[in-house]
């Protein structure tokens, strides 16, 4: 069973990595990270 979970996790990680390399998605990721940082800064 663990082998299947590991294989699934690797497949998902590869998909995320491939998607994150696209320029449009890089912009979205940067925006999301900045939003999270802003929210954390306001809480403290």
C-alpha positions as CSV (number, residue, x, y, z in Angstrom):
1,X,0.0,0.0,0.0
2,X,2.8,2.4,0.9
3,X,4.3,1.9,-2.6
4,X,1.1,3.2,-4.2
5,X,0.9,6.2,-1.9
6,X,4.6,7.0,-2.7
7,X,4.0,6.7,-6.4
8,X,0.9,8.9,-6.2
9,X,2.8,11.5,-4.2
10,X,5.6,11.5,-6.8
11,X,3.2,11.9,-9.6
12,X,1.4,14.8,-7.9
13,X,4.7,16.5,-7.1
14,X,5.8,16.2,-10.8
15,X,2.6,17.7,-12.0
16,X,2.9,20.6,-9.5
17,X,6.5,21.1,-10.6
18,X,5.6,21.1,-14.3
19,X,2.8,23.6,-13.8
20,X,4.9,25.9,-11.6
21,X,7.4,26.3,-14.4
22,X,4.9,27.9,-16.7
23,X,5.3,31.7,-16.7
24,X,1.6,32.5,-16.1
25,X,1.5,30.2,-13.1
26,X,4.8,31.7,-11.8
27,X,3.0,35.0,-11.6
28,X,0.1,33.5,-9.8
29,X,2.4,31.7,-7.3
30,X,4.3,34.9,-6.5
31,X,1.0,36.8,-6.0
32,X,-0.3,34.1,-3.6
33,X,3.0,34.1,-1.6
34,X,2.8,37.9,-1.3
35,X,-0.8,37.7,-0.1
36,X,0.1,35.2,2.6
37,X,3.1,37.3,3.7
38,X,0.9,40.4,3.9
39,X,-1.7,38.5,6.0
40,X,0.9,37.2,8.4
41,X,2.4,40.7,8.7
42,X,-0.9,42.2,9.7
43,X,-1.6,39.5,12.3
44,X,1.7,40.3,14.2
